[in-house]
Amino acid sequence: MEGKSAKNLMDVQKYQSFDYLTKFIDIITQVKSVNKTDTQTFLHGFGSLESILNSSNEQLCVCPSLDQLKD
């Protein structure tokens, strides 16, 4: 029974991690010039949505996907 509980906990953690990523992508891609591929760059560079929201324009422009305005 103990192994089953551990597996269930691991499954929940995987789901929560996936759910965070899905929500992150949905939020970030609301910006017209940002696509799903860009979200990986953001997450790798900033680590969290909170870090992105607290970043300065200069910090955001260092990100390759935002270093120039997309059409």
Contacts in CASP RR format, 6 or more apart in sequence:
PFRMAT RR
TARGET T0000
AUTHOR 0000-0000-0000
METHOD contacts of the structure
MODEL  1
MEGKSAKNLMDVQKYQSFDYLTKFIDIITQVKSVNKTDTQTFLHGFGSLE
SILNSSNEQLCVCPSLDQLKD
21 43 0 8 1.000
24 39 0 8 1.000
24 43 0 8 1.000
24 49 0 8 1.000
25 36 0 8 1.000
25 39 0 8 1.000
27 49 0 8 1.000
28 34 0 8 1.000
28 38 0 8 1.000
28 39 0 8 1.000
28 42 0 8 1.000
28 49 0 8 1.000
28 52 0 8 1.000
29 35 0 8 1.000
29 36 0 8 1.000
29 38 0 8 1.000
29 39 0 8 1.000
33 66 0 8 1.000
33 69 0 8 1.000
33 70 0 8 1.000
34 42 0 8 1.000
34 65 0 8 1.000
34 66 0 8 1.000
37 65 0 8 1.000
38 63 0 8 1.000
38 65 0 8 1.000
38 66 0 8 1.000
41 63 0 8 1.000
41 64 0 8 1.000
41 65 0 8 1.000
42 52 0 8 1.000
42 63 0 8 1.000
42 65 0 8 1.000
45 63 0 8 1.000
46 52 0 8 1.000
46 55 0 8 1.000
46 63 0 8 1.000
52 60 0 8 1.000
60 66 0 8 1.000
61 67 0 8 1.000
END
